[in-house]
Amino acid sequence: MMDYEMFRDVFREKLMSHMPDELAGYSLWADRTGKVNETMDALHLVPPDCLPDKLYPTVYLNHVYEEYKKSGDLQGTLELAAFYLAGACREAERKNGRIILQDAPESIVMSLINTEQNREMLGYMPHREFEDLSVIYRYVIDTGNLVESVPVTVEMAEGIGMGEKELFDAAVENTRRLFPPTVELLNDIIVEMFMDGGFSEEAAREMGSVIQTPMYCISNKMSINGAVSMLYGDVIHGVSEQLGSDLYILPLSVHEVMAVQTEGAAAKELAELVEKNNMSKIRLGDRLSNQVYRYDKEQRILSLATDTPNKRLDGRGTGQDRTDGKKQSR
């Protein structure tokens, strides 16, 4: 069986010979592409008239190699990848037809990712930093049952004619409109979960009463990239008013955070729980941070509460030291 380096070179050389005839004029463009929390070897299938602001189908060689290792069948792996790319090419054409740059100001939303883990990707995406996190932007194509969006790169932003500040201002409004923030008491979530599982309301509420300390889950109605809702000052301040306390904010994933009162809790211990949850239960692409944040109810400021050395989310190193500094939540 080939090692990864040999597989990468052979796969790239042979793949086009397995593509259908209608894609004969296409070519493969290889690069290192950033996905959230990961950077991988990618092959993009591009037409002769390749344009920088269009979407093109991509296969990630790191993932393909894992499939090859399971079967040991290079021919089958090439055929499967070619079949996928042909279908993805049609899907990309559909999405490209729905990206109307003139409508972009109404379709730009924001999400949060970890800065240290995504420095390479952030190099070609407009963004703004918040503590150990960064706000990035996405162009929403569809908000139906299956949300479709594409990341806003520097090239796309130039095509739209929007700078980072304009992207941010539009995204703050659009994100709240398209993905309204939600705040749910954890006890209520547990009750609903057990009732959906067939328990009576009485039995479900008994299960929910096990949690004595009030905890609030902050996300959005789609439960997609909902962690960014913690940046809305009115949302997080409303929780602090409800609890009558400063808050610790625990980043459960890029999709949601948990808010608890600071009384009786230790930030360092909570950060240890967050890291354990990240490494054992959350897939790499959904991890947000190993840190814990604190919301000061009186000053209305959200800032880092911990500075643990495990800055990266993949366990490969401690990362760089952060620069201290509080920032006003919006």
DOTI-700857 format. One record per residue: residue in three letters; x, y, z of N, C-alpha, C in turn. Coordinates in steps of 0.02 Angstrom, whole numbers. Example, Ala and Ser with C-alpha at 12.3 -4.5 7.8 and 13.67 -1.06 7.14 Angstrom:
// DOTI-700857
R  sedo     n_x     n_y     n_z    ca_x    ca_y    ca_z     c_x     c_y     c_z
R   Ala     660    -284     390     615    -225     390     660    -165     390
R   Ser     642    -112     354     684     -53     357     645       2     394
// end
This chain:
// DOTI-700857
R  sedo     n_x     n_y     n_z    ca_x    ca_y    ca_z     c_x     c_y     c_z
R   Met      42     -60       0       0       0       0      44      63       0
R   Met      25     112     -40      64     173     -46      59     216      17
R   Asp     114     251      33     109     300      87      74     362      60
R   Tyr      60     410     103      18     467      83      51     508      28
R   Glu     115     522      33     148     564     -16     145     532     -86
R   Met     158     467     -90     155     433    -155      83     432    -181
R   Phe      36     417    -136     -34     415    -156     -56     483    -184
R   Arg     -37     537    -150     -56     604    -171     -33     617    -242
R   Asp      30     600    -258      57     614    -324      24     570    -377
R   Val      16     505    -363     -14     459    -412     -87     477    -423
R   Phe    -123     492    -370    -194     508    -376    -204     570    -419
R   Arg    -163     621    -407    -168     683    -445    -153     671    -518
R   Glu    -106     628    -533     -86     614    -602    -139     575    -640
R   Lys    -175     530    -608    -220     484    -642    -294     506    -640
R   Leu    -312     552    -597    -383     566    -586    -419     589    -649
R   Met    -390     635    -688    -425     662    -746    -441     609    -798
R   Ser    -401     556    -801    -414     503    -850    -477     464    -833
R   His    -504     473    -773    -565     439    -752    -627     483    -755
R   Met    -618     546    -775    -674     592    -777    -716     580    -840
R   Pro    -782     593    -838    -824     584    -897    -804     631    -953
R   Asp    -826     613   -1015    -805     650   -1074    -825     724   -1072
R   Glu    -884     739   -1043    -907     808   -1044    -862     855   -1002
R   Leu    -818     826    -961    -773     867    -921    -701     862    -947
R   Ala    -693     841   -1010    -626     831   -1038    -586     896   -1040
R   Gly    -619     953   -1047    -583    1016   -1051    -564    1045    -983
R   Tyr    -586    1013    -930    -571    1037    -863    -500    1017    -842
R   Ser    -476    1049    -790    -410    1032    -764    -412    1032    -688
R   Leu    -360    1005    -657    -356    1002    -585    -308    1055    -559
R   Trp    -329    1089    -508    -288    1140    -476    -276    1118    -404
R   Ala    -213    1108    -386    -196    1083    -320    -174    1140    -274
R   Asp    -196    1138    -212    -172    1185    -162    -184    1158     -92
R   Arg    -163    1197     -43    -178    1182      27    -237    1226      47
R   Thr    -294    1195      61    -355    1232      73    -376    1227     146
R   Gly    -398    1283     174    -420    1284     243    -494    1269     249
R   Lys    -511    1221     291    -579    1213     315    -576    1232     389
R   Val    -633    1240     421    -631    1261     491    -591    1211     532
R   Asn    -538    1237     564    -494    1200     609    -447    1150     574
R   Glu    -448    1148     508    -406    1100     471    -379    1133     407
R   Thr    -318    1113     388    -291    1133     323    -271    1069     287
R   Met    -297    1059     226    -288     995     192    -264    1005     120
R   Asp    -236     952      92    -218     951      22    -282     944     -19
R   Ala    -293     990     -65    -355     991    -103    -342     989    -178
R   Leu    -388     958    -214    -389     960    -287    -454     991    -308
R   His    -450    1047    -346    -510    1082    -370    -518    1066    -445
R   Leu    -577    1049    -465    -592    1037    -536    -617    1102    -566
R   Val    -578    1130    -612    -594    1197    -639    -602    1194    -715
R   Pro    -648    1235    -742    -659    1237    -815    -605    1280    -848
R   Pro    -603    1281    -914    -552    1322    -949    -558    1396    -934
R   Asp    -620    1420    -923    -631    1492    -910    -639    1504    -834
R   Cys    -594    1477    -796    -597    1481    -723    -598    1553    -700
R   Leu    -646    1570    -657    -652    1638    -628    -642    1635    -553
R   Pro    -609    1685    -525    -590    1681    -454    -649    1684    -405
R   Asp    -707    1712    -425    -762    1720    -378    -815    1666    -386
R   Lys    -798    1611    -419    -845    1556    -429    -827    1497    -384
R   Leu    -876    1452    -375    -865    1391    -336    -847    1334    -383
R   Tyr    -799    1294    -362    -779    1236    -402    -775    1175    -357
R   Pro    -793    1117    -383    -793    1056    -341    -723    1039    -318
R   Thr    -720    1011    -258    -655     997    -226    -656     928    -193
R   Val    -600     893    -199    -589     833    -158    -529     846    -114
R   Tyr    -534     821     -53    -480     829      -5    -441     764      -1
R   Leu    -377     767     -21    -337     707     -28    -327     672      39
R   Asn    -325     709      93    -317     678     159    -375     631     173
R   His    -436     653     156    -494     610     167    -496     552     118
R   Val    -479     565      54    -479     512       4    -428     458      23
R   Tyr    -371     478      49    -320     429      68    -345     383     123
R   Glu    -384     410     169    -411     368     223    -457     314     194
R   Glu    -496     332     142    -538     282     109    -496     231      72
R   Tyr    -443     254      40    -398     209       4    -366     159      52
R   Lys    -348     181     111    -316     136     160    -364      81     181
R   Lys    -429      96     183    -478      45     203    -485     -10     152
R   Ser    -482       9      87    -494     -40      34    -430     -64       1
R   Gly    -378     -22      -3    -317     -39     -39    -328     -40    -114
R   Asp    -385     -15    -137    -403     -17    -208    -395      52    -239
R   Leu    -339      65    -272    -327     130    -303    -376     143    -359
R   Gln    -388      93    -402    -433     102    -459    -503     121    -434
R   Gly    -527      85    -385    -594      99    -358    -597     168    -326
R   Thr    -544     188    -292    -542     254    -260    -543     309    -313
R   Leu    -506     300    -368    -506     349    -422    -576     354    -454
R   Glu    -608     298    -466    -674     298    -498    -726     332    -453
R   Leu    -722     318    -389    -769     348    -342    -759     424    -338
R   Ala    -696     446    -336    -681     518    -334    -705     553    -398
R   Ala    -695     521    -455    -717     551    -518    -793     556    -520
R   Phe    -827     505    -496    -900     506    -494    -924     563    -449
R   Tyr    -892     570    -391    -910     624    -345    -899     693    -377
R   Leu    -841     702    -408    -825     767    -437    -873     786    -494
R   Ala    -893     737    -533    -940     750    -588   -1006     776    -560
R   Gly   -1030     743    -508   -1092     766    -476   -1083     833    -442
R   Ala   -1026     842    -409   -1013     905    -374   -1006     963    -424
R   Cys    -983     948    -484    -976    1000    -535   -1045    1027    -555
R   Arg   -1093     983    -562   -1161    1005    -578   -1190    1046    -520
R   Glu   -1176    1024    -458   -1200    1060    -399   -1168    1129    -394
R   Ala   -1104    1133    -411   -1069    1198    -409   -1099    1246    -460
R   Glu   -1115    1220    -519   -1146    1262    -570   -1213    1289    -546
R   Arg   -1251    1247    -510   -1316    1268    -483   -1306    1324    -432
R   Lys   -1257    1315    -387   -1245    1365    -335   -1218    1430    -365
R   Asn   -1173    1424    -415   -1146    1484    -447   -1201    1525    -479
R   Gly   -1251    1491    -505   -1307    1526    -536   -1350    1563    -485
R   Arg   -1344    1544    -421   -1385    1575    -369   -1347    1628    -330
R   Ile   -1282    1635    -344   -1243    1686    -310   -1248    1750    -351
R   Ile   -1288    1797    -327   -1298    1860    -362   -1265    1914    -319
R   Leu   -1207    1938    -342   -1167    1983    -301   -1205    2047    -283
R   Gln   -1251    2068    -326   -1288    2129    -310   -1332    2120    -248
R   Asp   -1352    2058    -234   -1395    2044    -176   -1355    2028    -113
R   Ala   -1288    2028    -119   -1246    2006     -63   -1257    2044       2
R   Pro   -1267    2110       1   -1276    2145      65   -1333    2118     107
R   Glu   -1382    2086      76   -1439    2057     113   -1426    1985     132
R   Ser   -1371    1956     110   -1360    1884     120   -1297    1868     158
R   Ile   -1261    1918     181   -1199    1906     217   -1214    1895     292
R   Val   -1189    1839     319   -1197    1825     390   -1128    1812     420
R   Met   -1126    1805     486   -1062    1795     519   -1063    1733     563
R   Ser   -1003    1707     575    -995    1651     622    -928    1660     657
R   Leu    -917    1620     709    -856    1623     748    -813    1562     737
R   Ile    -748    1571     731    -701    1515     728    -641    1532     773
R   Asn    -601    1482     788    -542    1492     830    -486    1522     788
R   Thr    -456    1576     814    -405    1612     776    -341    1571     768
R   Glu    -314    1546     823    -250    1510     820    -255    1449     775
R   Gln    -310    1414     777    -318    1352     739    -327    1366     664
R   Asn    -345    1428     647    -364    1443     577    -325    1501     546
R   Arg    -264    1511     570    -225    1569     546    -214    1566     470
R   Glu    -202    1508     443    -189    1503     371    -252    1521     332
R   Met    -310    1495     352    -372    1511     317    -390    1584     324
R   Leu    -378    1613     382    -394    1683     393    -352    1729     350
R   Gly    -297    1704     323    -254    1743     280    -288    1763     215
R   Tyr    -339    1727     194    -373    1746     132    -448    1757     142
R   Met    -467    1772     205    -537    1787     219    -542    1852     259
R   Pro    -587    1898     241    -598    1957     283    -622    1933     351
R   His    -599    1964     404    -618    1942     471    -601    1996     521
R   Arg    -627    1988     582    -606    2031     637    -600    1987     699
R   Glu    -549    2002     740    -534    1960     797    -573    1983     859
R   Phe    -593    1934     898    -624    1946     963    -593    1897    1013
R   Glu    -550    1923    1058    -513    1881    1104    -476    1826    1065
R   Asp    -487    1762    1080    -451    1709    1044    -491    1684     984
R   Leu    -545    1719     966    -588    1699     911    -586    1750     855
R   Ser    -614    1731     798    -620    1777     741    -689    1771     711
R   Val    -717    1829     694    -780    1831     657    -764    1825     583
R   Ile    -795    1777     549    -789    1771     477    -858    1778     446
R   Tyr    -860    1783     380    -923    1798     346    -939    1743     294
R   Arg   -1004    1732     285   -1028    1683     237   -1084    1714     196
R   Tyr   -1088    1694     133   -1142    1715      89   -1194    1660      89
R   Val   -1254    1675     114   -1307    1626     119   -1344    1620      53
R   Ile   -1345    1559      27   -1380    1547     -36   -1453    1526     -23
R   Asp   -1463    1487      30   -1530    1461      45   -1536    1450     120
R   Thr   -1592    1469     149   -1604    1457     221   -1662    1410     231
R   Gly   -1673    1364     183   -1726    1315     189   -1708    1261     240
R   Asn   -1736    1201     230   -1721    1146     276   -1647    1131     280
R   Leu   -1613    1139     223   -1540    1129     220   -1508    1196     204
R   Val   -1476    1227     254   -1445    1292     244   -1385    1285     199
R   Glu   -1383    1325     147   -1326    1325     100   -1292    1393     104
R   Ser   -1226    1393     112   -1188    1455     114   -1117    1441      90
R   Val   -1083    1494      72   -1013    1488      51    -973    1541      88
R   Pro    -910    1526     105    -869    1575     141    -852    1635      97
R   Val    -849    1694     127    -830    1754      91    -754    1761      94
R   Thr    -722    1754      37    -650    1763      32    -635    1836      15
R   Val    -571    1853      17    -551    1921      -2    -572    1936     -74
R   Glu    -564    1887    -118    -583    1897    -188    -657    1908    -196
R   Met    -698    1869    -159    -770    1879    -163    -790    1947    -135
R   Ala    -759    1967     -80    -774    2032     -50    -759    2088     -99
R   Glu    -704    2081    -136    -687    2132    -186    -738    2133    -242
R   Gly    -762    2073    -261    -813    2070    -313    -879    2101    -290
R   Ile    -895    2092    -226    -955    2121    -198    -947    2196    -190
R   Gly    -885    2218    -178    -872    2288    -166    -884    2308     -94
R   Met    -870    2262     -47    -881    2275      24    -817    2264      62
R   Gly    -798    2313     104    -742    2305     149    -762    2267     211
R   Glu    -713    2253     254    -729    2213     314    -780    2247     358
R   Lys    -776    2312     369    -824    2347     411    -894    2343     382
R   Glu    -899    2350     316    -965    2344     284    -992    2274     289
R   Leu    -948    2225     283    -969    2155     291    -995    2144     362
R   Phe    -958    2170     411    -978    2160     481   -1045    2193     496
R   Asp   -1053    2256     475   -1115    2291     488   -1175    2256     456
R   Ala   -1166    2232     395   -1220    2195     362   -1233    2129     396
R   Ala   -1179    2094     416   -1186    2028     446   -1221    2030     514
R   Val   -1208    2083     553   -1240    2089     619   -1316    2090     610
R   Glu   -1339    2129     563   -1411    2134     551   -1439    2071     519
R   Asn   -1405    2046     467   -1430    1988     430   -1431    1925     472
R   Thr   -1379    1915     513   -1376    1855     553   -1433    1851     603
R   Arg   -1448    1908     634   -1505    1910     681   -1571    1899     644
R   Arg   -1576    1922     583   -1639    1915     545   -1647    1844     518
R   Leu   -1594    1817     489   -1598    1751     458   -1591    1694     509
R   Phe   -1551    1706     562   -1539    1655     613   -1550    1686     681
R   Pro   -1613    1699     700   -1627    1733     763   -1596    1697     823
R   Pro   -1565    1735     869   -1534    1703     927   -1586    1672     973
R   Thr   -1566    1619    1008   -1610    1585    1055   -1574    1577    1122
R   Val   -1612    1578    1175   -1586    1565    1242   -1634    1515    1275
R   Glu   -1608    1457    1293   -1650    1405    1323   -1619    1381    1388
R   Leu   -1661    1372    1438   -1639    1343    1501   -1625    1269    1490
R   Leu   -1567    1246    1512   -1547    1177    1500   -1599    1128    1527
R   Asn   -1629    1144    1584   -1681    1100    1611   -1738    1090    1562
R   Asp   -1758    1145    1528   -1812    1140    1479   -1793    1097    1420
R   Ile   -1729    1103    1399   -1705    1062    1343   -1708     988    1361
R   Ile   -1689     972    1423   -1690     902    1446   -1761     876    1449
R   Val   -1807     917    1475   -1877     897    1479   -1904     882    1410
R   Glu   -1891     927    1363   -1915     917    1294   -1885     855    1263
R   Met   -1821     842    1276   -1788     784    1248   -1820     719    1273
R   Phe   -1834     716    1339   -1865     655    1366   -1937     647    1343
R   Met   -1973     703    1336   -2042     698    1311   -2043     674    1239
R   Asp   -1996     698    1199   -1990     673    1130   -1973     599    1129
R   Gly   -1940     576    1182   -1922     505    1186   -1977     461    1213
R   Gly   -2036     490    1227   -2093     450    1249   -2109     454    1323
R   Phe   -2069     492    1361   -2083     499    1433   -2143     546    1443
R   Ser   -2179     536    1498   -2233     582    1515   -2203     648    1536
R   Glu   -2243     702    1535   -2218     767    1555   -2194     766    1627
R   Glu   -2231     732    1670   -2211     728    1741   -2143     694    1749
R   Ala   -2134     638    1715   -2071     601    1719   -2014     642    1689
R   Ala   -2028     676    1633   -1976     716    1600   -1954     774    1645
R   Arg   -2002     806    1679   -1984     861    1723   -1946     837    1783
R   Glu   -1959     777    1805   -1920     749    1860   -1848     738    1838
R   Met   -1839     716    1776   -1771     708    1749   -1736     776    1745
R   Gly   -1772     828    1722   -1743     893    1715   -1725     925    1781
R   Ser   -1760     906    1834   -1747     936    1900   -1681     913    1930
R   Val   -1648     864    1900   -1584     840    1924   -1532     896    1923
R   Ile   -1536     940    1873   -1489     995    1867   -1511    1051    1913
R   Gln   -1473    1064    1965   -1491    1113    2015   -1468    1184    1997
R   Thr   -1410    1190    1964   -1384    1255    1945   -1412    1277    1878
R   Pro   -1444    1336    1875   -1471    1359    1811   -1416    1367    1758
R   Met   -1427    1337    1700   -1381    1343    1644   -1422    1359    1582
R   Tyr   -1396    1406    1543   -1431    1428    1483   -1390    1412    1421
R   Cys   -1424    1383    1371   -1392    1369    1307   -1408    1426    1259
R   Ile   -1356    1457    1231   -1365    1513    1185   -1345    1489    1115
R   Ser   -1391    1496    1068   -1379    1474     999   -1422    1516     952
R   Asn   -1449    1484     900   -1498    1517     857   -1550    1466     836
R   Lys   -1602    1489     803   -1659    1445     788   -1641    1388     741
R   Met   -1588    1396     702   -1567    1343     656   -1516    1297     688
R   Ser   -1490    1316     747   -1437    1277     782   -1375    1268     737
R   Ile   -1361    1317     696   -1304    1316     651   -1262    1379     663
R   Asn   -1198    1369     680   -1154    1426     694   -1183    1475     744
R   Gly   -1219    1446     793   -1254    1488     842   -1211    1518     896
R   Ala   -1148    1497     902   -1104    1524     954   -1095    1599     946
R   Val   -1101    1624     884   -1092    1695     872   -1145    1737     908
R   Ser   -1200    1705     930   -1252    1741     966   -1227    1770    1032
R   Met   -1171    1743    1058   -1146    1769    1121   -1117    1840    1113
R   Leu   -1107    1862    1051   -1082    1929    1039   -1137    1982    1041
R   Tyr   -1200    1961    1043   -1254    2008    1048   -1262    2030    1120
R   Gly   -1247    2093    1134   -1247    2117    1202   -1313    2110    1237
R   Asp   -1369    2122    1201   -1434    2117    1233   -1451    2045    1252
R   Val   -1428    1998    1211   -1442    1928    1225   -1406    1905    1289
R   Ile   -1342    1917    1291   -1303    1893    1348   -1319    1933    1411
R   His   -1335    1998    1403   -1353    2037    1462   -1420    2015    1489
R   Gly   -1465    1995    1446   -1529    1969    1469   -1521    1907    1513
R   Val   -1474    1863    1495   -1461    1804    1536   -1432    1824    1604
R   Ser   -1385    1873    1603   -1355    1894    1666   -1407    1927    1711
R   Glu   -1455    1963    1682   -1509    1992    1721   -1554    1938    1750
R   Gln   -1567    1887    1710   -1609    1831    1733   -1578    1797    1793
R   Leu   -1511    1788    1792   -1476    1754    1846   -1454    1802    1901
R   Gly   -1456    1868    1886   -1433    1917    1935   -1359    1909    1951
R   Ser   -1319    1895    1900   -1249    1878    1912   -1208    1891    1850
R   Asp   -1141    1899    1860   -1095    1893    1804   -1100    1823    1777
R   Leu   -1075    1813    1716   -1081    1748    1684   -1014    1719    1664
R   Tyr   -1009    1653    1666    -956    1618    1630    -988    1589    1568
R   Ile    -955    1597    1512    -979    1572    1448    -935    1514    1426
R   Leu    -965    1456    1417    -928    1396    1398    -941    1381    1324
R   Pro    -891    1383    1281    -901    1368    1210    -908    1293    1199
R   Leu    -969    1269    1190    -980    1198    1179    -960    1177    1109
R   Ser    -970    1221    1060    -951    1208     991    -961    1274     953
R   Val    -949    1273     887    -963    1332     847   -1038    1345     843
R   His   -1078    1297     864   -1151    1302     857   -1186    1328     920
R   Glu   -1156    1321     979   -1189    1344    1039   -1139    1354    1095
R   Val   -1158    1397    1143   -1119    1408    1204   -1166    1399    1264
R   Met   -1136    1388    1322   -1174    1380    1384   -1157    1438    1431
R   Ala   -1207    1466    1463   -1197    1521    1511   -1217    1498    1580
R   Val   -1172    1510    1629   -1186    1493    1699   -1165    1552    1742
R   Gln   -1194    1558    1801   -1175    1612    1846   -1105    1599    1874
R   Thr   -1070    1652    1890   -1001    1646    1913    -996    1622    1985
R   Glu   -1047    1636    2026   -1045    1616    2096   -1040    1540    2103
R   Gly    -992    1519    2142    -984    1447    2154    -951    1409    2098
R   Ala    -925    1444    2048    -892    1411    1991    -821    1437    1984
R   Ala    -776    1395    1960    -706    1414    1950    -691    1410    1875
R   Ala    -668    1465    1846    -657    1469    1774    -608    1416    1750
R   Lys    -554    1404    1787    -504    1355    1766    -534    1285    1762
R   Glu    -574    1267    1811    -606    1201    1811    -656    1195    1754
R   Leu    -692    1249    1740    -738    1248    1684    -701    1240    1618
R   Ala    -643    1273    1611    -603    1266    1550    -579    1194    1541
R   Glu    -563    1161    1595    -542    1091    1591    -599    1048    1565
R   Leu    -661    1063    1587    -719    1026    1562    -731    1040    1488
R   Val    -721    1104    1468    -730    1122    1398    -681    1084    1354
R   Glu    -618    1082    1375    -567    1047    1335    -583     972    1331
R   Lys    -603     943    1387    -619     872    1387    -677     858    1340
R   Asn    -727     902    1341    -784     894    1296    -763     900    1223
R   Asn    -720     949    1208    -695     959    1140    -660     897    1114
R   Met    -613     871    1154    -570     817    1131    -604     749    1129
R   Ser    -657     741    1167    -688     675    1171    -755     670    1135
R   Lys    -790     727    1126    -859     722    1100    -872     765    1039
R   Ile    -832     817    1028    -845     864     973    -797     851     916
R   Arg    -823     844     855    -779     833     799    -737     896     787
R   Leu    -678     887     759    -630     941     753    -660    1003     719
R   Gly    -697     993     666    -724    1049     628    -775    1090     666
R   Asp    -802    1064     721    -853    1099     760    -825    1130     824
R   Arg    -762    1119     840    -733    1146     901    -721    1222     894
R   Leu    -735    1258     949    -728    1330     948    -669    1355     989
R   Ser    -665    1334    1052    -611    1358    1095    -605    1313    1155
R   Asn    -545    1311    1184    -534    1276    1247    -537    1324    1307
R   Gln    -553    1386    1294    -554    1437    1346    -625    1448    1372
R   Val    -631    1486    1426    -694    1507    1454    -695    1583    1456
R   Tyr    -753    1613    1445    -761    1686    1443    -802    1709    1503
R   Arg    -794    1773    1520    -832    1802    1575    -868    1864    1550
R   Tyr    -932    1869    1569    -971    1929    1554    -980    1968    1618
R   Asp    -956    2030    1617    -963    2075    1675   -1030    2111    1668
R   Lys   -1076    2096    1713   -1144    2122    1709   -1146    2198    1715
R   Glu   -1105    2227    1759   -1107    2298    1770   -1075    2337    1713
R   Gln   -1017    2313    1690    -982    2348    1636   -1005    2327    1567
R   Arg   -1044    2273    1564   -1068    2246    1501   -1011    2230    1454
R   Ile    -961    2196    1480    -902    2178    1442    -892    2102    1443
R   Leu    -879    2074    1384    -865    2003    1377    -791    1995    1362
R   Ser    -756    1955    1401    -684    1947    1392    -663    1876    1413
R   Leu    -602    1858    1397    -576    1793    1417    -570    1789    1493
R   Ala    -590    1732    1520    -582    1719    1591    -523    1674    1606
R   Thr    -499    1639    1554    -443    1592    1563    -391    1603    1509
R   Asp    -332    1578    1522    -278    1582    1473    -239    1516    1477
R   Thr    -274    1461    1469    -241    1396    1471    -196    1387    1411
R   Pro    -143    1348    1416     -93    1344    1362    -116    1307    1300
R   Asn    -171    1270    1305    -193    1229    1248    -234    1271    1199
R   Lys    -200    1317    1165    -233    1362    1118    -261    1325    1057
R   Arg    -225    1276    1032    -248    1239     973    -301    1188     993
R   Leu    -340    1168     944    -396    1123     957    -383    1052     933
R   Asp    -325    1041     902    -310     975     876    -258     938     917
R   Gly    -236     968     973    -189     935    1017    -118     935     992
R   Arg    -102     976     942     -35     973     911      14    1023     941
R   Gly      -8    1065     987      38    1113    1016       0    1163    1058
R   Thr      36    1205    1094       4    1252    1138     -15    1316    1104
R   Gly      11    1329    1044      -6    1390    1008      31    1450    1035
R   Gln      10    1508    1014      43    1570    1033       8    1602    1092
R   Asp      45    1639    1131      15    1675    1187     -29    1730    1160
R   Arg     -83    1742    1196    -130    1793    1173    -109    1862    1200
R   Thr    -135    1913    1170    -126    1980    1195    -188    1998    1237
R   Asp    -178    2016    1300    -234    2032    1343    -270    2094    1318
R   Gly    -333    2098    1332    -372    2157    1314    -445    2142    1311
R   Lys    -485    2183    1343    -557    2172    1344    -589    2207    1284
R   Lys    -645    2178    1264    -680    2206    1207    -754    2211    1224
R   Gln    -785    2262    1199    -855    2274    1213    -897    2226    1170
R   Ser    -944    2190    1200    -989    2148    1162   -1043    2191    1131
R   Arg   -1067    2169    1073   -1119    2208    1039   -1187    2181    1057
// end
